[in-house]
């Protein structure tokens, strides 16, 4: 069931999203050679708690951390560890969120660790830009397929592939609500977009094949061909005046 938010609910979501964005910012600023993913996770946790909120990924479906931190060919759901030490040249995808006042925020971005390759820079930039192309389509009267097609068209035209098995989602009192928001599809198809809908749009884009595999830990998702993957996400409100990005620092 799709839940349309009132102005009061949107105000509560703005606060959760503000904190989520702040946590992503401090986590991203911590990315540097020599730091562990566990340390980055702790920085995000401490920030969220300092704002009076709760990390909404922690223990969700059994996930053991505040943030999913995925490196290089890891697509999503990487588990922070004291043993995972970042190296110069890595690209680091961080996905996290916060809950406060009964409502959730969710956002993600891929960060460069030290000097990265031109190929990695291009993948990151394309994935980021595809998110904003998709957000432009989050307007009343549009369809979910418009958002999906925007990501797919932008990335595939530049030689990249779109992960199929994982999607964006509605968000509100629950972190994951209806509708599903894929990153591939046909414009003009799918659920109609209405004012009051709040959705997390999150392109997951691979340098090579779209095919992925899940590691034995049951969480970490990697590209099958071991090529790079990038991930960006914003929580967006659909309003009568157009899309509003809620996850801004």
C-alpha positions as CSV (number, residue, x, y, z in Angstrom):
1,X,0.0,0.0,0.0
2,X,1.3,3.4,-0.9
3,X,1.0,6.0,1.9
4,X,0.6,9.7,0.9
5,X,2.2,12.0,3.5
6,X,0.6,15.0,5.0
7,X,2.5,18.3,5.4
8,X,3.1,17.4,9.1
9,X,4.5,14.0,8.1
10,X,6.7,15.6,5.5
11,X,8.1,18.0,8.1
12,X,9.0,15.0,10.3
13,X,10.6,13.3,7.3
14,X,12.6,16.4,6.5
15,X,14.3,16.1,10.0
16,X,15.1,12.4,9.5
17,X,16.4,13.1,6.1
18,X,18.5,16.1,7.3
19,X,20.2,13.8,9.8
20,X,20.6,11.1,7.3
21,X,22.3,13.5,4.9
22,X,24.6,14.8,7.7
23,X,25.6,11.3,8.6
24,X,26.4,10.5,5.0
25,X,28.5,13.7,4.7
26,X,30.6,13.0,7.8
27,X,31.1,9.4,6.7
28,X,32.2,10.4,3.3
29,X,34.6,13.0,4.7
30,X,36.2,10.2,6.7
31,X,37.0,8.2,3.6
32,X,40.8,8.1,3.3
33,X,43.6,5.5,2.8
34,X,44.3,3.6,6.0
35,X,40.9,3.9,7.7
36,X,38.8,0.9,8.4
37,X,35.2,0.6,7.3
38,X,34.3,-0.1,10.9
39,X,35.7,3.3,11.9
40,X,33.6,5.0,9.2
41,X,30.6,3.2,10.5
42,X,31.3,4.3,14.0
43,X,31.5,8.0,12.8
44,X,28.1,7.7,11.2
45,X,26.6,6.0,14.3
46,X,27.9,8.7,16.6
47,X,26.6,11.5,14.4
48,X,23.1,10.0,14.1
49,X,23.0,9.5,17.9
50,X,24.3,13.0,18.6
51,X,21.3,14.3,16.6
52,X,18.8,12.4,18.8
53,X,18.0,9.9,16.1
54,X,18.5,6.2,15.6
55,X,20.4,4.5,12.8
56,X,17.6,2.7,10.9
57,X,19.8,0.1,9.2
58,X,21.2,-1.3,12.4
59,X,19.6,-4.7,13.1
60,X,17.2,-4.2,10.2
61,X,16.5,-7.7,8.9
62,X,19.6,-8.6,11.1
63,X,22.0,-6.2,9.4
64,X,24.8,-5.7,12.0
65,X,25.9,-2.1,11.4
66,X,24.8,1.6,10.9
67,X,26.0,1.8,7.3
68,X,26.4,-0.5,4.3
69,X,29.9,0.2,3.1
70,X,30.8,-1.4,-0.2
71,X,34.2,-1.2,-1.9
72,X,35.0,-1.3,-5.6
73,X,33.2,-4.3,-7.1
74,X,30.8,-4.5,-4.1
75,X,27.5,-3.2,-5.2
76,X,25.6,-2.8,-1.9
77,X,25.3,-4.2,1.6
78,X,29.0,-4.4,2.5
79,X,29.4,-5.1,6.2
80,X,31.8,-2.7,8.0
81,X,34.8,-4.4,9.5
82,X,37.9,-3.6,11.4
83,X,39.7,-5.8,8.9
84,X,38.6,-3.8,5.8
85,X,41.2,-1.1,5.4
86,X,40.7,1.4,2.6
87,X,43.5,1.9,0.1
88,X,44.2,4.7,-2.3
89,X,42.3,4.1,-5.6
90,X,39.3,2.5,-3.9
91,X,35.8,3.7,-4.6
92,X,33.6,3.4,-1.5
93,X,29.8,3.3,-1.6
94,X,28.1,4.3,1.7
95,X,24.4,3.8,2.3
96,X,22.8,4.8,5.5
97,X,19.8,6.4,7.1
98,X,18.3,7.7,10.3
99,X,14.9,7.5,12.1
100,X,13.5,10.2,14.3
101,X,9.9,11.1,15.3
102,X,8.7,7.9,13.8
103,X,9.9,8.6,10.3
104,X,12.9,7.6,8.2
105,X,15.5,9.0,5.9
106,X,17.8,7.1,3.5
107,X,20.6,8.1,1.2
108,X,23.8,6.9,-0.4
109,X,26.8,8.0,-2.3
110,X,30.1,6.7,-3.8
111,X,33.3,8.4,-2.6
112,X,36.8,8.3,-4.0
113,X,39.6,7.2,-1.6
114,X,42.7,9.1,-2.6
115,X,43.5,9.2,-6.3
116,X,41.2,7.0,-8.4
117,X,41.3,6.0,-12.0
118,X,39.6,8.0,-14.8
119,X,37.4,5.0,-15.4
120,X,36.2,5.1,-11.8
121,X,35.6,8.8,-11.9
122,X,33.5,8.4,-15.0
123,X,31.4,5.6,-13.4
124,X,30.8,7.7,-10.3
125,X,29.9,10.8,-12.2
126,X,27.5,8.9,-14.5
127,X,25.8,7.2,-11.6
128,X,25.4,10.5,-9.7
129,X,24.0,12.3,-12.8
130,X,21.6,9.4,-13.5
131,X,20.1,10.0,-10.1
132,X,19.4,13.7,-10.9
133,X,18.0,12.7,-14.3
134,X,15.6,10.4,-12.5
135,X,14.6,13.0,-9.8
136,X,13.5,15.3,-12.6
137,X,10.9,12.8,-13.6
138,X,9.4,12.5,-10.0
139,X,6.4,14.8,-10.8
140,X,2.7,14.4,-10.2
141,X,1.0,12.6,-13.0
142,X,4.1,10.8,-14.1
143,X,4.8,7.1,-13.7
144,X,7.4,5.1,-11.9
145,X,8.5,3.9,-15.3
146,X,9.5,7.5,-16.1
147,X,12.0,7.4,-13.2
148,X,13.2,3.9,-14.1
149,X,13.7,4.7,-17.8
150,X,15.6,7.9,-17.0
151,X,18.3,6.0,-15.1
152,X,18.5,3.1,-17.6
153,X,18.7,5.4,-20.7
154,X,21.3,7.7,-19.2
155,X,23.6,4.9,-18.0
156,X,23.3,2.4,-20.8
157,X,23.9,5.1,-23.4
158,X,27.2,5.6,-21.7
159,X,28.2,2.0,-21.8
160,X,27.2,1.0,-18.2
161,X,24.7,-1.6,-16.9
162,X,21.9,-1.4,-14.4
163,X,21.5,-3.8,-11.5
164,X,18.1,-5.5,-11.8
165,X,17.7,-7.4,-8.6
166,X,17.7,-4.4,-6.2
167,X,15.6,-1.3,-6.5
168,X,14.6,2.0,-4.8
169,X,11.5,2.1,-2.7
170,X,8.9,4.1,-0.9
171,X,9.8,5.4,2.5
172,X,8.1,6.9,5.5
173,X,7.2,5.3,8.8
174,X,8.9,2.2,7.4
175,X,12.3,2.3,5.8
176,X,11.0,0.2,2.9
177,X,7.5,0.9,1.7
178,X,5.6,0.6,-1.5
179,X,6.1,1.3,-4.3
180,X,9.2,-0.4,-5.7
181,X,11.3,2.1,-7.7
182,X,13.4,0.1,-10.3
183,X,16.3,1.6,-12.2
184,X,15.2,0.1,-15.5
185,X,11.8,0.1,-17.3
186,X,9.6,1.8,-19.8
187,X,8.5,5.4,-19.6
188,X,4.8,5.8,-19.1
189,X,4.3,2.5,-17.3
190,X,3.9,1.6,-13.7
191,X,2.4,3.3,-10.6
192,X,1.1,6.9,-11.1
193,X,3.0,9.5,-9.1
194,X,1.0,11.6,-6.7
195,X,1.7,14.6,-4.4
196,X,2.5,13.3,-0.9
197,X,4.5,10.2,-2.2
198,X,8.0,9.9,-0.7
199,X,10.4,7.6,-2.5
200,X,14.1,6.6,-2.3
201,X,15.6,6.7,-5.8
202,X,18.9,4.8,-5.9
203,X,20.7,3.9,-9.1
204,X,23.1,1.0,-8.7
205,X,25.3,1.0,-11.8
206,X,28.0,-1.4,-12.9
207,X,31.0,-0.8,-15.1
208,X,30.6,-4.2,-16.8
209,X,27.9,-6.8,-16.6
210,X,24.6,-6.2,-14.7
211,X,24.9,-9.7,-13.2
212,X,25.6,-9.8,-9.5
213,X,26.3,-12.4,-6.8
214,X,25.7,-12.5,-3.0
215,X,28.7,-13.5,-0.9
216,X,28.4,-16.3,1.8
217,X,27.9,-13.7,4.5
218,X,24.4,-13.4,3.1
219,X,24.7,-9.6,2.7
220,X,27.5,-8.4,0.5
221,X,26.5,-8.1,-3.2
222,X,29.3,-8.0,-5.8
223,X,29.5,-7.7,-9.6
224,X,29.9,-11.1,-11.2
225,X,32.8,-9.9,-13.4
226,X,34.6,-8.1,-10.5
227,X,34.3,-4.8,-12.3
228,X,33.4,-1.6,-10.4
229,X,30.0,-0.6,-9.2
230,X,28.7,2.8,-7.9
231,X,25.6,3.8,-5.9
232,X,23.8,7.1,-5.3
233,X,20.5,7.7,-3.5
234,X,18.2,10.5,-2.3
235,X,14.9,10.5,-0.5
236,X,12.6,12.6,-2.6
237,X,9.1,14.0,-1.9
238,X,6.7,14.4,-4.8
239,X,4.8,17.7,-4.4
240,X,2.4,19.7,-6.6
241,X,5.4,22.0,-7.3
242,X,7.6,19.1,-8.4
243,X,10.3,16.9,-6.8
244,X,11.9,18.0,-3.5
245,X,15.1,16.3,-2.4
246,X,14.7,15.8,1.4
247,X,18.2,14.3,2.0
248,X,20.2,17.5,1.8
249,X,22.8,18.2,4.5
